[in-house]
Amino acid sequence: MTQAQIAKRQPLRRGAGVLDLASDLLGFWRRRELLWHMTVRHLRGQYKQSVLGYAWAFLNPLSQMLIMSFVFSTILQIDSGYGVPYPMFLFVGLIPWIFFSSALSSGTDSVVNAASLVSKVYFPREVLPTAAVLTKLVDLGFGLIILGSLMVYYGDPPEATAWWLPILFFIHMLFVLGLSYPLAALNLYFHDVRFLVGVVLTLWFYLTPVLYPIDRVPDKYNFIFELNPNSLFINAYRRVLLQGESPGLDRVLLGLVIAVATFLIGYYLFKRMEPGFADRI
């Protein structure tokens, strides 16, 4: 089948209005069974031909926690500032960061990695980055099991305000999806994008209070962290898990507005670039 024939099989894009965006989202929702199938397929292939298999979902965050805890609490002697052992402070921030970085990287590569499928049959292409992000929820679940074990070990169980976690994770996931959509499309057009994402994630990690409490940041640099959505999310996780405090309705609403806006803009950009996918494969 030629590229022209493939392009003809794809629906023509209408004007990029609000109604068209809503129609695309509704069509995507109707294909949720396909999304589930692709997520399971992606999950099965994630550790395919790996000797340890899903054990890597435990070993990766656990090894990072042990190494970082040793360096930053033993050698650099950084205090958590939350009145809890540093490993627990670190892991509460590390789990969502690992989810964010791995989901964004996987989502960026999703369309390129499924190029053979994209060239054979038409389906909503947004299924690919969405499935890649949803797959990382399994790794997130394993990380939460480690966190729960760590809290039991230190005799400091989660606070009652932990019921906020599903809400916070859902908002965080919307934000990741919103970034993944345009990056997945751009990575098909420009293969340098995957390398750029790696560099940006490294810089973003150190500008996010994962390793250190936010109150250690000098006042003149606070604006950087105010502009960083991941800083907002990770501070909220620590408030509800370690301090037993509400994340603050105003902060939750701010995070929701950022996440929804990022999702809609990212989805819109993805659908605008989608008709050109066949010509790039």
C-alpha positions as a Markdown table, in Angstrom:
| # | Residue | x | y | z |
|---|---|---|---|---|
| 1 | Met | 0.0 | 0.0 | 0.0 |
| 2 | Thr | 1.4 | 3.4 | -1.0 |
| 3 | Gln | 1.6 | 6.4 | 1.3 |
| 4 | Ala | -1.0 | 8.1 | -0.8 |
| 5 | Gln | -3.4 | 5.2 | -0.3 |
| 6 | Ile | -2.7 | 5.2 | 3.4 |
| 7 | Ala | -3.4 | 8.9 | 3.7 |
| 8 | Lys | -6.7 | 8.4 | 1.9 |
| 9 | Arg | -7.8 | 5.9 | 4.5 |
| 10 | Gln | -7.3 | 8.5 | 7.2 |
| 11 | Pro | -10.2 | 10.9 | 7.9 |
| 12 | Leu | -9.7 | 14.4 | 6.7 |
| 13 | Arg | -9.3 | 17.0 | 9.5 |
| 14 | Arg | -11.9 | 19.6 | 9.7 |
| 15 | Gly | -11.4 | 23.1 | 11.0 |
| 16 | Ala | -9.7 | 22.9 | 14.4 |
| 17 | Gly | -12.6 | 24.3 | 16.4 |
| 18 | Val | -13.8 | 23.5 | 19.9 |
| 19 | Leu | -16.6 | 21.3 | 18.5 |
| 20 | Asp | -14.0 | 19.3 | 16.5 |
| 21 | Leu | -11.8 | 18.9 | 19.6 |
| 22 | Ala | -14.8 | 17.7 | 21.5 |
| 23 | Ser | -15.7 | 15.3 | 18.7 |
| 24 | Asp | -12.2 | 13.8 | 18.7 |
| 25 | Leu | -12.3 | 13.3 | 22.4 |
| 26 | Leu | -15.7 | 11.6 | 22.2 |
| 27 | Gly | -14.4 | 9.3 | 19.5 |
| 28 | Phe | -11.4 | 8.5 | 21.6 |
| 29 | Trp | -13.6 | 7.6 | 24.5 |
| 30 | Arg | -15.6 | 5.3 | 22.2 |
| 31 | Arg | -12.3 | 3.5 | 21.4 |
| 32 | Arg | -11.6 | 2.8 | 25.1 |
| 33 | Glu | -11.6 | -1.0 | 24.5 |
| 34 | Leu | -8.8 | -0.5 | 22.0 |
| 35 | Leu | -6.9 | 1.7 | 24.5 |
| 36 | Trp | -7.2 | -1.1 | 27.1 |
| 37 | His | -5.9 | -3.7 | 24.5 |
| 38 | Met | -3.0 | -1.4 | 23.6 |
| 39 | Thr | -2.1 | -0.8 | 27.2 |
| 40 | Val | -2.1 | -4.5 | 28.0 |
| 41 | Arg | 0.0 | -5.1 | 24.9 |
| 42 | His | 2.5 | -2.4 | 25.8 |
| 43 | Leu | 2.7 | -3.8 | 29.4 |
| 44 | Arg | 3.4 | -7.3 | 28.2 |
| 45 | Gly | 6.1 | -6.0 | 25.9 |
| 46 | Gln | 7.7 | -3.7 | 28.5 |
| 47 | Tyr | 9.8 | -6.4 | 30.2 |
| 48 | Lys | 9.7 | -9.0 | 27.4 |
| 49 | Gln | 12.8 | -11.2 | 27.2 |
| 50 | Ser | 13.9 | -9.8 | 30.6 |
| 51 | Val | 15.3 | -12.3 | 33.1 |
| 52 | Leu | 14.0 | -10.4 | 36.1 |
| 53 | Gly | 10.7 | -9.3 | 34.4 |
| 54 | Tyr | 8.5 | -7.2 | 36.6 |
| 55 | Ala | 11.1 | -7.3 | 39.4 |
| 56 | Trp | 12.7 | -4.3 | 37.7 |
| 57 | Ala | 9.6 | -2.3 | 38.7 |
| 58 | Phe | 10.8 | -2.8 | 42.3 |
| 59 | Leu | 14.5 | -2.7 | 41.8 |
| 60 | Asn | 14.7 | 0.6 | 39.8 |
| 61 | Pro | 13.0 | 2.9 | 42.4 |
| 62 | Leu | 14.5 | 0.9 | 45.4 |
| 63 | Ser | 18.1 | 1.2 | 44.1 |
| 64 | Gln | 17.6 | 4.9 | 43.4 |
| 65 | Met | 16.3 | 5.5 | 46.9 |
| 66 | Leu | 19.2 | 3.6 | 48.5 |
| 67 | Ile | 21.9 | 5.4 | 46.6 |
| 68 | Met | 20.3 | 8.9 | 46.9 |
| 69 | Ser | 19.6 | 8.4 | 50.6 |
| 70 | Phe | 23.2 | 7.5 | 51.2 |
| 71 | Val | 24.6 | 10.4 | 49.2 |
| 72 | Phe | 22.3 | 13.1 | 50.4 |
| 73 | Ser | 21.5 | 12.1 | 54.0 |
| 74 | Thr | 24.8 | 10.4 | 55.0 |
| 75 | Ile | 27.4 | 12.3 | 53.0 |
| 76 | Leu | 25.8 | 15.7 | 52.4 |
| 77 | Gln | 23.6 | 15.4 | 55.5 |
| 78 | Ile | 20.6 | 17.0 | 54.1 |
| 79 | Asp | 17.7 | 17.2 | 56.6 |
| 80 | Ser | 14.2 | 16.4 | 55.3 |
| 81 | Gly | 12.7 | 19.3 | 57.2 |
| 82 | Tyr | 9.5 | 17.3 | 57.7 |
| 83 | Gly | 10.5 | 15.5 | 60.9 |
| 84 | Val | 10.7 | 12.1 | 59.2 |
| 85 | Pro | 13.6 | 10.0 | 58.1 |
| 86 | Tyr | 15.2 | 11.2 | 54.9 |
| 87 | Pro | 14.6 | 7.9 | 52.9 |
| 88 | Met | 10.9 | 8.3 | 53.5 |
| 89 | Phe | 11.0 | 12.0 | 52.6 |
| 90 | Leu | 12.9 | 11.2 | 49.5 |
| 91 | Phe | 10.8 | 8.3 | 48.3 |
| 92 | Val | 7.5 | 10.3 | 48.6 |
| 93 | Gly | 9.0 | 12.7 | 46.0 |
| 94 | Leu | 10.9 | 10.1 | 44.0 |
| 95 | Ile | 7.9 | 7.9 | 43.2 |
| 96 | Pro | 5.9 | 10.5 | 41.3 |
| 97 | Trp | 9.0 | 11.8 | 39.7 |
| 98 | Ile | 9.9 | 8.3 | 38.3 |
| 99 | Phe | 6.3 | 8.0 | 37.0 |
| 100 | Phe | 6.5 | 11.4 | 35.4 |
| 101 | Ser | 9.9 | 11.0 | 33.7 |
| 102 | Ser | 9.4 | 7.3 | 32.6 |
| 103 | Ala | 5.8 | 8.0 | 31.3 |
| 104 | Leu | 6.9 | 11.1 | 29.4 |
| 105 | Ser | 9.9 | 9.3 | 27.8 |
| 106 | Ser | 7.7 | 6.3 | 26.9 |
| 107 | Gly | 4.9 | 8.5 | 25.6 |
| 108 | Thr | 7.4 | 10.4 | 23.4 |
| 109 | Asp | 8.6 | 7.2 | 21.8 |
| 110 | Ser | 5.2 | 5.6 | 21.5 |
| 111 | Val | 4.2 | 6.6 | 17.9 |
| 112 | Val | 7.7 | 6.1 | 16.5 |
| 113 | Asn | 7.9 | 2.6 | 18.1 |
| 114 | Ala | 4.6 | 1.7 | 16.6 |
| 115 | Ala | 5.4 | 3.0 | 13.1 |
| 116 | Ser | 4.6 | -0.3 | 11.4 |
| 117 | Leu | 1.2 | -0.4 | 13.0 |
| 118 | Val | 0.5 | 3.2 | 12.1 |
| 119 | Ser | 1.3 | 2.6 | 8.5 |
| 120 | Lys | -1.1 | -0.4 | 8.1 |
| 121 | Val | -4.4 | 0.6 | 9.6 |
| 122 | Tyr | -6.1 | 3.8 | 10.8 |
| 123 | Phe | -7.1 | 4.2 | 14.4 |
| 124 | Pro | -7.0 | 7.2 | 16.8 |
| 125 | Arg | -3.2 | 7.7 | 17.1 |
| 126 | Glu | -3.6 | 9.2 | 20.5 |
| 127 | Val | -4.2 | 5.7 | 21.8 |
| 128 | Leu | -0.4 | 5.0 | 21.5 |
| 129 | Pro | 0.9 | 7.8 | 23.9 |
| 130 | Thr | -2.1 | 7.3 | 26.2 |
| 131 | Ala | -1.4 | 3.5 | 26.5 |
| 132 | Ala | 2.3 | 4.2 | 27.0 |
| 133 | Val | 1.5 | 6.5 | 30.0 |
| 134 | Leu | -1.1 | 4.2 | 31.5 |
| 135 | Thr | 1.4 | 1.4 | 31.4 |
| 136 | Lys | 3.6 | 3.3 | 33.9 |
| 137 | Leu | 0.8 | 3.3 | 36.4 |
| 138 | Val | 1.7 | -0.4 | 37.1 |
| 139 | Asp | 5.3 | 0.7 | 38.0 |
| 140 | Leu | 3.8 | 3.4 | 40.1 |
| 141 | Gly | 1.7 | 0.8 | 42.0 |
| 142 | Phe | 4.9 | -1.2 | 42.7 |
| 143 | Gly | 6.5 | 2.0 | 44.0 |
| 144 | Leu | 3.6 | 2.6 | 46.4 |
| 145 | Ile | 4.0 | -0.9 | 47.8 |
| 146 | Ile | 7.7 | -0.1 | 48.6 |
| 147 | Leu | 6.7 | 3.2 | 50.1 |
| 148 | Gly | 4.1 | 1.5 | 52.3 |
| 149 | Ser | 6.7 | -1.0 | 53.5 |
| 150 | Leu | 9.1 | 1.8 | 54.2 |
| 151 | Met | 6.5 | 3.6 | 56.3 |
| 152 | Val | 5.8 | 0.4 | 58.3 |
| 153 | Tyr | 9.6 | -0.1 | 58.8 |
| 154 | Tyr | 9.9 | 3.4 | 60.3 |
| 155 | Gly | 6.7 | 3.1 | 62.3 |
| 156 | Asp | 5.2 | 6.1 | 60.6 |
| 157 | Pro | 2.0 | 5.0 | 58.7 |
| 158 | Pro | 0.3 | 7.3 | 56.1 |
| 159 | Glu | -1.8 | 10.1 | 57.5 |
| 160 | Ala | -5.6 | 10.1 | 57.2 |
| 161 | Thr | -5.2 | 12.7 | 54.5 |
| 162 | Ala | -3.7 | 10.1 | 52.2 |
| 163 | Trp | -7.2 | 9.8 | 50.6 |
| 164 | Trp | -6.1 | 12.8 | 48.5 |
| 165 | Leu | -3.5 | 10.6 | 46.7 |
| 166 | Pro | -5.8 | 9.3 | 43.9 |
| 167 | Ile | -7.0 | 12.8 | 43.1 |
| 168 | Leu | -3.5 | 14.2 | 43.0 |
| 169 | Phe | -2.2 | 11.3 | 40.9 |
| 170 | Phe | -5.1 | 11.7 | 38.4 |
| 171 | Ile | -4.3 | 15.4 | 38.0 |
| 172 | His | -0.6 | 14.6 | 37.6 |
| 173 | Met | -1.4 | 12.0 | 35.0 |
| 174 | Leu | -3.5 | 14.5 | 33.0 |
| 175 | Phe | -0.5 | 16.8 | 33.0 |
| 176 | Val | 1.8 | 14.0 | 31.7 |
| 177 | Leu | -0.6 | 13.1 | 29.0 |
| 178 | Gly | -0.8 | 16.7 | 27.9 |
| 179 | Leu | 2.9 | 16.8 | 27.4 |
| 180 | Ser | 3.2 | 13.4 | 25.9 |
| 181 | Tyr | 0.8 | 14.0 | 23.0 |
| 182 | Pro | 2.7 | 16.8 | 21.1 |
| 183 | Leu | 6.1 | 15.3 | 22.0 |
| 184 | Ala | 5.0 | 11.9 | 20.5 |
| 185 | Ala | 3.9 | 13.7 | 17.3 |
| 186 | Leu | 7.0 | 15.9 | 17.1 |
| 187 | Asn | 9.3 | 12.9 | 17.7 |
| 188 | Leu | 7.9 | 11.4 | 14.5 |
| 189 | Tyr | 8.8 | 14.6 | 12.6 |
| 190 | Phe | 12.1 | 15.3 | 14.3 |
| 191 | His | 13.9 | 12.3 | 15.9 |
| 192 | Asp | 16.1 | 14.7 | 18.0 |
| 193 | Val | 13.1 | 15.3 | 20.2 |
| 194 | Arg | 13.7 | 12.1 | 22.2 |
| 195 | Phe | 17.2 | 13.2 | 23.1 |
| 196 | Leu | 16.0 | 16.7 | 23.9 |
| 197 | Val | 13.4 | 15.2 | 26.3 |
| 198 | Gly | 16.2 | 13.3 | 28.1 |
| 199 | Val | 18.2 | 16.5 | 28.6 |
| 200 | Val | 15.2 | 18.5 | 29.8 |
| 201 | Leu | 14.1 | 15.8 | 32.2 |
| 202 | Thr | 17.6 | 15.8 | 33.8 |
| 203 | Leu | 17.5 | 19.6 | 34.3 |
| 204 | Trp | 13.9 | 19.4 | 35.4 |
| 205 | Phe | 14.7 | 16.8 | 38.1 |
| 206 | Tyr | 17.2 | 19.1 | 39.8 |
| 207 | Leu | 14.8 | 22.0 | 39.6 |
| 208 | Thr | 12.1 | 20.0 | 41.4 |
| 209 | Pro | 12.3 | 19.5 | 45.2 |
| 210 | Val | 12.7 | 15.7 | 45.1 |
| 211 | Leu | 16.1 | 15.6 | 46.9 |
| 212 | Tyr | 15.6 | 18.6 | 49.1 |
| 213 | Pro | 12.8 | 20.4 | 50.9 |
| 214 | Ile | 11.4 | 23.5 | 49.2 |
| 215 | Asp | 12.3 | 25.7 | 52.2 |
| 216 | Arg | 16.0 | 25.3 | 51.5 |
| 217 | Val | 15.6 | 27.2 | 48.2 |
| 218 | Pro | 16.8 | 30.8 | 48.5 |
| 219 | Asp | 14.0 | 33.3 | 48.2 |
| 220 | Lys | 15.3 | 34.9 | 45.1 |
| 221 | Tyr | 15.0 | 31.6 | 43.2 |
| 222 | Asn | 11.5 | 30.7 | 44.5 |
| 223 | Phe | 9.9 | 31.9 | 41.3 |
| 224 | Ile | 11.5 | 29.0 | 39.4 |
| 225 | Phe | 9.7 | 26.5 | 41.7 |
| 226 | Glu | 6.4 | 28.5 | 41.6 |
| 227 | Leu | 6.5 | 28.1 | 37.8 |
| 228 | Asn | 7.3 | 24.3 | 38.1 |
| 229 | Pro | 4.1 | 22.2 | 38.1 |
| 230 | Asn | 6.0 | 19.2 | 39.4 |
| 231 | Ser | 7.1 | 21.2 | 42.4 |
| 232 | Leu | 3.4 | 21.8 | 43.1 |
| 233 | Phe | 2.5 | 18.2 | 42.8 |
| 234 | Ile | 5.4 | 16.8 | 44.9 |
| 235 | Asn | 4.9 | 19.3 | 47.7 |
| 236 | Ala | 1.2 | 18.2 | 47.7 |
| 237 | Tyr | 2.1 | 14.5 | 48.0 |
| 238 | Arg | 4.4 | 15.3 | 51.0 |
| 239 | Arg | 1.8 | 17.4 | 52.7 |
| 240 | Val | -0.9 | 14.7 | 52.6 |
| 241 | Leu | 1.4 | 11.7 | 53.3 |
| 242 | Leu | 4.0 | 13.1 | 55.8 |
| 243 | Gln | 2.3 | 16.1 | 57.4 |
| 244 | Gly | -1.3 | 15.0 | 57.6 |
| 245 | Glu | -2.4 | 18.2 | 56.0 |
| 246 | Ser | -4.7 | 19.0 | 53.1 |
| 247 | Pro | -2.9 | 20.0 | 50.0 |
| 248 | Gly | -5.0 | 23.2 | 50.0 |
| 249 | Leu | -8.0 | 23.5 | 47.8 |
| 250 | Asp | -6.5 | 26.5 | 46.0 |
| 251 | Arg | -3.4 | 24.5 | 45.1 |
| 252 | Val | -5.4 | 21.6 | 44.0 |
| 253 | Leu | -7.5 | 23.8 | 41.7 |
| 254 | Leu | -4.4 | 25.4 | 40.4 |
| 255 | Gly | -2.9 | 22.0 | 39.6 |
| 256 | Leu | -6.1 | 21.0 | 37.9 |
| 257 | Val | -6.3 | 24.1 | 35.8 |
| 258 | Ile | -2.7 | 23.6 | 34.7 |
| 259 | Ala | -3.2 | 19.9 | 34.0 |
| 260 | Val | -6.5 | 20.3 | 32.0 |
| 261 | Ala | -5.1 | 23.2 | 30.0 |
| 262 | Thr | -1.9 | 21.2 | 29.2 |
| 263 | Phe | -4.0 | 18.2 | 28.3 |
| 264 | Leu | -6.3 | 20.1 | 25.9 |
| 265 | Ile | -3.6 | 22.1 | 24.2 |
| 266 | Gly | -1.4 | 19.0 | 23.9 |
| 267 | Tyr | -4.2 | 16.9 | 22.5 |
| 268 | Tyr | -5.2 | 19.7 | 20.1 |
| 269 | Leu | -1.6 | 19.9 | 18.8 |
| 270 | Phe | -1.4 | 16.1 | 18.4 |
| 271 | Lys | -4.6 | 16.0 | 16.3 |
| 272 | Arg | -3.3 | 18.9 | 14.1 |
| 273 | Met | -0.1 | 16.9 | 13.3 |
| 274 | Glu | -1.8 | 13.5 | 13.0 |
| 275 | Pro | -2.7 | 13.7 | 9.3 |
| 276 | Gly | 1.0 | 14.0 | 8.4 |
| 277 | Phe | 2.1 | 10.8 | 10.2 |
| 278 | Ala | 1.8 | 8.6 | 7.2 |
| 279 | Asp | 4.2 | 10.8 | 5.2 |
| 280 | Arg | 6.8 | 10.5 | 8.0 |
| 281 | Ile | 6.9 | 6.7 | 8.2 |
